[in-house]
């Protein structure tokens, strides 16, 4: 943090020592904690004025506050920054890692949501993806195993709590860093890929003004979902 003080000092110089410390603590927590931070734990998140200062600090580095479940906060890429990075071709995940991640998201989130089992726009899922569901003819067992390890290390997926039928996977905490707009776009793409004929897919196409027969050729993970250095 000390190396960044020169960037942030103009925003912090008029704060009291206590307020400055609270803002810096909140900034560090949302930026670097592996999981969203409870609002009640930090004054820099509870207090609206101090939280506004945290937001301004994040904006200077292309980030933004993301509200999670109404009681927690984290930081993710600003939508405009994420769009710019994607337009430049920035993608830290390999094709195999992206394919395995998409399979987990489809089986754990998109399919249950298209069936009405999962509601809302959270990534929390009680429907883990099994290893059998991750088997494809194009990804070898070794490639899949290594991809799962990398995705878990990045916090993009995690093991489910139930290991009775062998290891299974659910979305990881880093996906909570997606802004509402980025989350909605990714979830729409996943549903269109997983259940193109479902009523919810029809609703998505109608909302986006797309023809009823239009389905995505492929599903990609937005840059804002792959945080890398925050985990």
Buried (B, 14 or more C-beta within 10 A) or exposed (E): EEEEEEEBEEBBEEBEEEBBBBBBBBBBBBBEBEBBBBBEBBBBBBBEEBBEBBBBBBBEBEBBBBBBEEEBBBBBBBBEBBBBBBEEEEBBBEEBBBBBBBBBBBBBBBBBBBEEEBEEEBBEBEBBBBBEBBEEEEBEEEBBEBBBEBBBEBBBBBBBEEEEEEEBBBBBBBBBBBBEEBBBBBBBBBBBBBBBEBEBBEEBBEEEEEEEEEBBEEBBBBBBBBBEEBB
